[in-house]
Amino acid sequence: LVGKMDKKPWRVYCITSDGEHQEGNTWEAIMFAANYKLGNLTVIMDRNNMQIDGHTEDIMKLDPVADKYRAFNWNVVEVDGHNSQAIYEGVINREGKRPHMVIANTIKGKGVSFMENNPIWNFLDRGGKRWRPMLMTICCEAVGGKAENILPFTVIPEEVVATPVGLF
């Protein structure tokens, strides 16, 4: 709002989850942005249909979330959240001076058999003794192998195992 009032060329980007859209203050901010025509605002929603205590649609239905944003006078695009080019195009292809929502449809834990579509990974500890077998399984699956066939022959350097940043 300050950037708009001061006629600054600022762009504001916000990344949010679908679970956060069950909170009233989120919808208050959505109305605020539309009311003040904050065309410099782009929000990217990770729409994985999960939150800490289950599937979003089982807890409190959000769909049709895109239509709700449109009703608040936002530009809305839906993209494959696992495709970085699609996300990029969704962010830059905006129209008019309205706030812009990019709904990035994703699958939580995609490609990791024991994590995929499992809401427990919103809060489960991924460190300690669990870290090495998880990393080994992820590495095996990433190269198209089955963990039980590759794991006995796999060696992962300790410094890799001790650096979990960015993998989850």
C-alpha positions as CSV (number, residue, x, y, z in Angstrom):
1,L,0.0,0.0,0.0
2,V,2.8,2.4,0.9
3,G,4.5,1.8,-2.5
4,K,1.3,2.5,-4.3
5,M,0.6,5.7,-2.3
6,D,4.2,6.9,-2.9
7,K,4.0,5.9,-6.6
8,K,6.9,3.5,-6.3
9,P,7.6,0.8,-8.9
10,W,7.7,-1.9,-6.1
11,R,6.4,-5.4,-6.7
12,V,5.3,-7.4,-3.7
13,Y,5.4,-11.2,-3.8
14,C,3.8,-13.5,-1.2
15,I,3.9,-17.3,-1.0
16,T,1.1,-18.9,1.0
17,S,-0.5,-22.3,1.5
18,D,-4.0,-23.4,1.0
19,G,-4.3,-24.3,4.7
20,E,-3.8,-20.6,5.6
21,H,-6.9,-19.8,3.6
22,Q,-9.0,-21.2,6.4
23,E,-8.1,-18.2,8.5
24,G,-10.2,-15.1,8.6
25,N,-7.2,-12.7,8.6
26,T,-6.2,-14.1,5.2
27,W,-9.6,-13.2,3.7
28,E,-9.4,-9.8,5.2
29,A,-6.1,-9.2,3.5
30,I,-7.5,-10.5,0.2
31,M,-10.4,-8.0,0.4
32,F,-8.0,-5.2,1.5
33,A,-5.7,-5.8,-1.5
34,A,-8.6,-5.8,-4.0
35,N,-10.3,-2.7,-2.4
36,Y,-7.1,-0.7,-2.7
37,K,-6.3,-2.1,-6.1
38,L,-2.9,-3.3,-5.2
39,G,-1.8,-4.3,-8.7
40,N,1.8,-4.6,-7.5
41,L,0.9,-7.6,-5.4
42,T,1.4,-11.2,-6.6
43,V,0.4,-14.1,-4.3
44,I,1.5,-17.7,-5.1
45,M,-0.6,-20.3,-3.3
46,D,0.8,-23.8,-2.8
47,R,-2.4,-25.7,-3.4
48,N,-1.5,-29.2,-2.3
49,N,-4.8,-29.8,-0.6
50,M,-3.1,-30.6,2.7
51,Q,-2.7,-29.0,6.1
52,I,-1.3,-30.1,9.4
53,D,-4.4,-32.1,10.5
54,G,-5.5,-33.6,7.2
55,H,-6.8,-32.8,3.7
56,T,-8.1,-29.2,3.3
57,E,-11.3,-30.3,1.7
58,D,-12.1,-32.6,4.6
59,I,-11.4,-29.9,7.3
60,M,-13.0,-26.9,5.6
61,K,-13.7,-26.8,1.9
62,L,-11.8,-24.1,0.0
63,D,-13.0,-25.0,-3.5
64,P,-13.8,-23.2,-5.7
65,V,-10.9,-21.1,-4.3
66,A,-10.1,-19.6,-7.8
67,D,-13.7,-18.4,-8.1
68,K,-13.5,-16.9,-4.6
69,Y,-10.5,-14.8,-5.6
70,R,-12.2,-13.7,-8.8
71,A,-15.2,-12.7,-6.8
72,F,-12.9,-10.4,-4.8
73,N,-11.7,-8.9,-8.1
74,W,-8.3,-10.5,-8.3
75,N,-6.6,-11.8,-11.5
76,V,-6.3,-15.6,-11.1
77,V,-4.2,-18.2,-13.0
78,E,-3.8,-21.8,-12.1
79,V,-0.5,-23.6,-12.9
80,D,1.3,-26.9,-12.4
81,G,3.2,-26.1,-9.2
82,H,5.8,-28.7,-10.1
83,N,6.8,-26.9,-13.3
84,S,9.0,-23.9,-12.7
85,Q,8.4,-22.5,-16.2
86,A,4.6,-22.6,-15.6
87,I,5.0,-20.8,-12.3
88,Y,7.2,-18.1,-13.9
89,E,4.7,-17.6,-16.7
90,G,1.8,-17.5,-14.2
91,V,3.6,-14.8,-12.3
92,I,4.5,-12.6,-15.2
93,N,1.3,-13.0,-17.2
94,R,-0.9,-10.6,-15.3
95,E,-3.5,-8.2,-16.5
96,G,-4.7,-4.9,-15.4
97,K,-4.1,-3.2,-12.1
98,R,-5.7,-5.8,-9.8
99,P,-3.9,-8.0,-7.3
100,H,-2.7,-11.3,-8.9
101,M,-3.1,-14.8,-7.6
102,V,-1.1,-17.8,-9.0
103,I,-2.6,-21.1,-7.7
104,A,0.2,-23.6,-7.9
105,N,-1.4,-27.0,-7.9
106,T,1.0,-29.4,-6.3
107,I,1.2,-32.9,-4.7
108,K,2.7,-32.8,-1.2
109,G,5.9,-34.9,-1.2
110,K,5.6,-35.6,-5.0
111,G,8.0,-38.3,-6.1
112,V,8.9,-39.6,-2.6
113,S,6.8,-42.7,-2.1
114,F,6.5,-42.5,1.7
115,M,5.8,-38.8,1.7
116,E,3.5,-38.3,-1.3
117,N,0.0,-37.1,-0.3
118,N,0.7,-37.8,3.4
119,P,-0.3,-34.8,5.6
120,I,1.9,-36.1,8.5
121,W,4.9,-34.6,6.7
122,N,3.6,-31.1,7.6
123,F,5.0,-31.5,11.1
124,L,6.9,-34.8,11.5
125,D,10.5,-34.5,12.5
126,R,12.8,-35.1,9.5
127,G,16.0,-35.1,11.4
128,G,17.9,-37.4,13.7
129,K,17.9,-41.1,13.0
130,R,15.2,-40.8,10.4
131,W,17.3,-38.5,8.1
132,R,19.7,-41.1,6.6
133,P,17.1,-43.7,5.5
134,M,14.8,-40.9,4.2
135,L,17.6,-39.4,2.1
136,M,18.7,-42.7,0.8
137,T,15.2,-43.6,-0.2
138,I,14.7,-40.2,-2.0
139,C,18.0,-40.6,-3.8
140,C,17.1,-44.1,-5.0
141,E,13.7,-43.1,-6.2
142,A,15.2,-40.0,-7.9
143,V,17.3,-42.3,-10.2
144,G,14.4,-44.6,-10.8
145,G,15.5,-47.4,-8.5
146,K,13.8,-49.2,-5.7
147,A,15.3,-48.6,-2.4
148,E,15.4,-52.2,-1.4
149,N,17.5,-53.0,-4.5
150,I,19.9,-50.1,-4.3
151,L,20.3,-49.3,-0.6
152,P,22.7,-52.1,0.4
153,F,25.2,-50.7,-2.1
154,T,24.6,-47.0,-1.5
155,V,27.0,-44.8,0.4
156,I,26.1,-41.2,1.1
157,P,28.8,-39.0,2.6
158,E,28.2,-37.9,6.1
159,E,28.4,-34.2,5.2
160,V,25.4,-34.6,2.8
161,V,23.4,-36.4,5.4
162,A,24.2,-33.7,8.0
163,T,22.9,-30.9,5.6
164,P,19.2,-31.3,5.2
165,V,18.6,-27.7,4.0
166,G,16.2,-27.4,1.0
167,L,15.3,-31.1,0.6
168,F,12.0,-30.9,2.4
